[in-house]
Amino acid sequence: MASHRTFEDLVAIMDRLRDPGGCPWDREQTYTTLRGYLIEECYEVVDALDRADLPALCEELGDLLFQIVFLARLATEDRAFEARDVVEGIAAKMVRRHPHVFGEDTATSTAAVLVRWEEIKKTEKKDAGISEADVSVLSGIPRALPALVKAQRLGTKAARVGFDWREDVDVLAKLDEETAELRGAVASGDREAVREEIGDALFTLAMLARRLEVDADEALAAANAKFHTRFARVEEQLRRLRIPIEDAGLALMDRLWNEVKADRAREKG
């Protein structure tokens, strides 16, 4: 089998798959059908990162790159752009937005880089005929971002123009306020109000995480993993006791849960 090692080789493979006489499945795909695969591949890349599995990361990056090439091929068929335009576009953007590396500018800190980055973005929009009055401070955040990630991105952009709490304790006070409102909504039995107040509480937590430099999505992922591990140990204990989980009851499961927590605390200590 021939060795394929270049980006052009991958583009050629994609072209062959989409050409008449190529793969029936690949020829049936559209922008819409590929959307889900693209998102799935992104999450698989993240999973490999979380597991620090570099061989898996290599494979998953390849799968993600294939989705990018696939979408570029569809755009080529629509005479919109080609894969080479994608590469040229991002390469030019990175050179343009790093004048301290590829030009005469200087930047000695991350903060200085970010300030210059935003200035360059504004210039790009102006050159494209987009006035500042037509651009929101919150522009540029993808609508399809996971909600928790999007919340922190919204807060970060607003904070850059001074719209933020003065102190962390002010956010905690806001969280207390939102929790009280959630209690009231639950007591009222108004499901729509409950949904809204839960959203407000989650948003406020995301803002607190942002200020404390905690990635809210990663924090929740860690909590999910902790719950999964502890519940699996409860299930293991029940199997040892030969008690079907359906028959265990809340009291027993709660006791086993607390035992698992205590065991984990001792292991950490």
C-alpha positions as CSV (number, residue, x, y, z in Angstrom):
1,M,0.0,0.0,0.0
2,A,1.3,3.4,-0.9
3,S,2.4,5.8,1.8
4,H,0.3,8.9,2.2
5,R,2.1,11.5,4.4
6,T,1.1,15.0,3.1
7,F,-1.9,17.2,3.4
8,E,-2.3,17.0,-0.4
9,D,-2.4,13.2,-0.2
10,L,-5.3,13.4,2.2
11,V,-7.1,15.9,-0.1
12,A,-6.6,13.5,-3.0
13,I,-8.0,10.6,-1.1
14,M,-11.1,12.7,-0.2
15,D,-11.5,13.7,-3.9
16,R,-11.4,10.0,-4.9
17,L,-14.0,9.1,-2.3
18,R,-16.4,11.8,-3.6
19,D,-15.8,11.3,-7.3
20,P,-18.1,9.2,-9.4
21,G,-17.2,5.6,-8.8
22,G,-16.0,6.5,-5.3
23,C,-17.6,5.5,-2.0
24,P,-21.5,5.5,-1.9
25,W,-21.6,6.6,1.7
26,D,-19.1,9.5,1.3
27,R,-20.9,10.7,-1.8
28,E,-24.2,10.9,0.1
29,Q,-22.9,13.2,2.9
30,T,-23.8,16.9,3.2
31,Y,-22.9,19.8,5.4
32,T,-25.8,18.9,7.6
33,T,-24.9,15.2,8.0
34,L,-21.3,15.9,8.7
35,R,-22.1,18.4,11.5
36,G,-22.6,15.6,14.1
37,Y,-19.5,13.8,13.0
38,L,-17.4,17.0,13.3
39,I,-18.7,17.6,16.9
40,E,-18.1,13.9,17.8
41,E,-14.5,14.0,16.5
42,C,-13.8,17.2,18.5
43,Y,-15.0,15.5,21.7
44,E,-12.9,12.5,21.0
45,V,-9.8,14.7,20.6
46,V,-10.7,16.3,24.0
47,D,-11.1,12.8,25.5
48,A,-7.6,11.8,24.3
49,L,-6.2,15.0,25.8
50,D,-8.0,14.4,29.1
51,R,-6.5,10.9,29.3
52,A,-3.1,12.1,28.2
53,D,-3.1,9.4,25.6
54,L,-0.8,10.7,22.9
55,P,-1.1,7.8,20.5
56,A,-4.9,8.2,20.7
57,L,-4.5,12.0,20.3
58,C,-2.6,11.4,17.1
59,E,-5.4,9.2,15.7
60,E,-8.2,11.5,16.8
61,L,-6.5,14.6,15.3
62,G,-6.4,12.6,12.1
63,D,-10.1,11.9,12.3
64,L,-10.8,15.6,13.0
65,L,-8.6,16.7,10.1
66,F,-10.5,14.3,7.8
67,Q,-13.7,16.0,8.7
68,I,-12.2,19.4,7.9
69,V,-11.0,18.1,4.5
70,F,-14.4,16.6,3.9
71,L,-16.2,19.9,4.5
72,A,-13.7,21.7,2.3
73,R,-14.4,19.2,-0.5
74,L,-18.1,20.0,-0.3
75,A,-17.3,23.7,-0.5
76,T,-15.1,23.0,-3.5
77,E,-18.1,21.3,-5.2
78,D,-20.1,24.4,-4.5
79,R,-17.4,26.6,-5.9
80,A,-17.0,28.4,-2.6
81,F,-13.5,27.6,-1.6
82,E,-10.9,24.7,-1.6
83,A,-8.9,23.0,1.1
84,R,-5.8,25.1,0.1
85,D,-7.8,28.2,0.8
86,V,-8.5,27.0,4.3
87,V,-4.8,26.5,4.9
88,E,-3.8,29.8,3.3
89,G,-6.4,31.7,5.2
90,I,-5.5,30.5,8.7
91,A,-1.7,30.8,7.9
92,A,-2.2,34.4,6.8
93,K,-4.3,35.2,9.8
94,M,-1.8,33.8,12.3
95,V,1.1,35.7,10.7
96,R,-1.0,38.9,10.7
97,R,-2.1,38.6,14.3
98,H,1.4,37.9,15.6
99,P,3.4,41.0,14.5
100,H,5.6,40.5,17.5
101,V,6.8,37.3,16.0
102,F,6.6,37.8,12.3
103,G,6.9,41.6,12.2
104,E,8.5,44.6,14.0
105,D,6.2,44.8,17.0
106,T,7.2,43.7,20.5
107,A,5.2,42.0,23.2
108,T,6.7,40.8,26.5
109,S,3.6,39.5,28.2
110,T,0.5,37.5,27.4
111,A,-1.6,40.5,28.4
112,A,0.1,42.6,25.8
113,V,-0.4,39.9,23.1
114,L,-4.1,39.8,23.9
115,V,-4.5,43.5,23.7
116,R,-2.7,43.6,20.3
117,W,-4.8,40.7,19.1
118,E,-8.0,42.5,19.8
119,E,-6.6,45.7,18.1
120,I,-5.8,43.7,15.0
121,K,-9.2,42.1,14.9
122,K,-10.8,45.5,15.0
123,T,-8.6,46.6,12.1
124,E,-9.6,43.5,10.1
125,K,-13.3,44.3,10.6
126,K,-12.8,47.9,9.6
127,D,-10.9,46.9,6.5
128,A,-13.8,44.5,5.7
129,G,-16.2,47.5,5.9
130,I,-17.7,46.6,9.3
131,S,-18.0,49.6,11.6
132,E,-17.5,49.2,15.4
133,A,-21.1,50.3,15.8
134,D,-22.2,47.2,14.0
135,V,-20.1,44.8,16.1
136,S,-21.1,43.8,19.6
137,V,-18.5,43.3,22.3
138,L,-19.9,39.7,22.5
139,S,-19.5,39.0,18.8
140,G,-17.4,36.1,17.7
141,I,-18.7,33.5,20.2
142,P,-20.0,30.4,18.3
143,R,-23.7,29.8,18.9
144,A,-23.1,26.1,19.1
145,L,-20.6,26.2,22.0
146,P,-21.6,24.1,25.0
147,A,-23.6,26.3,27.3
148,L,-21.2,26.3,30.2
149,V,-18.3,27.1,28.0
150,K,-20.3,29.8,26.3
151,A,-21.2,31.4,29.6
152,Q,-17.6,31.8,30.6
153,R,-16.7,33.2,27.2
154,L,-19.6,35.8,27.4
155,G,-18.4,36.8,30.9
156,T,-14.8,37.2,29.7
157,K,-15.7,39.4,26.8
158,A,-18.0,41.6,29.0
159,A,-15.3,41.8,31.7
160,R,-12.7,43.1,29.2
161,V,-14.8,46.3,28.8
162,G,-15.3,46.7,32.6
163,F,-18.7,44.9,33.0
164,D,-17.9,42.6,35.9
165,W,-18.3,42.3,39.7
166,R,-15.7,44.3,41.7
167,E,-14.9,41.5,44.1
168,D,-15.3,37.7,44.2
169,V,-17.4,38.0,47.3
170,D,-19.9,40.0,45.3
171,V,-20.4,37.1,43.0
172,L,-20.9,34.8,46.0
173,A,-23.6,37.2,47.2
174,K,-25.2,37.1,43.8
175,L,-25.1,33.3,44.0
176,D,-26.9,33.4,47.3
177,E,-29.5,35.7,45.8
178,E,-30.0,33.3,42.8
179,T,-30.2,30.3,45.2
180,A,-32.9,32.1,47.2
181,E,-34.9,32.8,44.0
182,L,-34.5,29.2,42.9
183,R,-35.9,28.1,46.3
184,G,-38.9,30.4,45.8
185,A,-39.5,29.1,42.3
186,V,-39.4,25.5,43.5
187,A,-41.8,26.3,46.3
188,S,-44.2,28.0,43.8
189,G,-44.3,24.9,41.5
190,D,-43.8,27.1,38.5
191,R,-41.7,24.9,36.2
192,E,-40.8,27.7,33.8
193,A,-39.6,29.8,36.7
194,V,-37.5,26.9,38.0
195,R,-35.9,26.4,34.7
196,E,-35.0,30.1,34.5
197,E,-33.6,30.3,38.0
198,I,-31.5,27.2,37.5
199,G,-30.1,28.9,34.4
200,D,-29.3,32.0,36.4
201,A,-27.6,30.1,39.2
202,L,-25.5,28.1,36.7
203,F,-24.5,31.3,34.9
204,T,-23.5,32.9,38.1
205,L,-21.4,29.8,39.1
206,A,-19.7,30.0,35.7
207,M,-18.9,33.7,36.4
208,L,-17.4,32.8,39.7
209,A,-15.3,30.1,38.1
210,R,-14.1,32.5,35.5
211,R,-13.0,35.0,38.1
212,L,-11.3,32.3,40.1
213,E,-9.5,31.1,37.0
214,V,-11.3,27.7,37.0
215,D,-12.6,26.2,33.8
216,A,-16.2,25.5,34.7
217,D,-16.6,22.8,32.0
218,E,-13.5,21.0,33.3
219,A,-14.7,21.3,36.9
220,L,-18.1,19.8,36.0
221,A,-16.4,17.0,34.0
222,A,-14.3,16.2,37.1
223,A,-17.4,16.2,39.2
224,N,-19.1,13.9,36.7
225,A,-16.1,11.5,36.8
226,K,-16.1,11.5,40.6
227,F,-19.8,10.7,40.7
228,H,-19.3,7.9,38.2
229,T,-16.4,6.4,40.1
230,R,-18.2,6.5,43.5
231,F,-21.4,5.1,42.1
232,A,-19.5,2.3,40.4
233,R,-18.0,1.4,43.9
234,V,-21.5,1.4,45.4
235,E,-22.6,-1.0,42.7
236,E,-19.6,-3.1,43.4
237,Q,-20.4,-3.2,47.1
238,L,-24.0,-4.3,46.4
239,R,-22.7,-7.1,44.1
240,R,-20.5,-8.3,47.0
241,L,-23.6,-8.2,49.2
242,R,-25.5,-10.0,46.5
243,I,-28.2,-7.4,46.6
244,P,-29.8,-6.3,43.3
245,I,-29.4,-2.6,43.0
246,E,-33.2,-2.3,42.3
247,D,-33.8,-3.8,45.7
248,A,-31.1,-1.9,47.7
249,G,-33.2,1.1,48.6
250,L,-32.0,4.7,49.2
251,A,-31.0,4.2,52.8
252,L,-28.5,1.4,52.0
253,M,-27.2,3.1,48.9
254,D,-26.7,6.3,50.8
255,R,-24.8,4.5,53.5
256,L,-22.5,2.8,51.0
257,W,-22.0,6.1,49.2
258,N,-20.8,7.7,52.4
259,E,-18.5,4.8,53.1
260,V,-17.0,5.2,49.6
261,K,-16.5,8.9,50.3
262,A,-14.8,8.1,53.6
263,D,-12.6,5.5,52.0
264,R,-11.5,8.0,49.3
265,A,-10.8,10.7,51.9
266,R,-8.6,8.2,53.8
267,E,-6.8,7.3,50.6
268,K,-6.0,11.0,49.9
269,G,-4.9,11.5,53.4
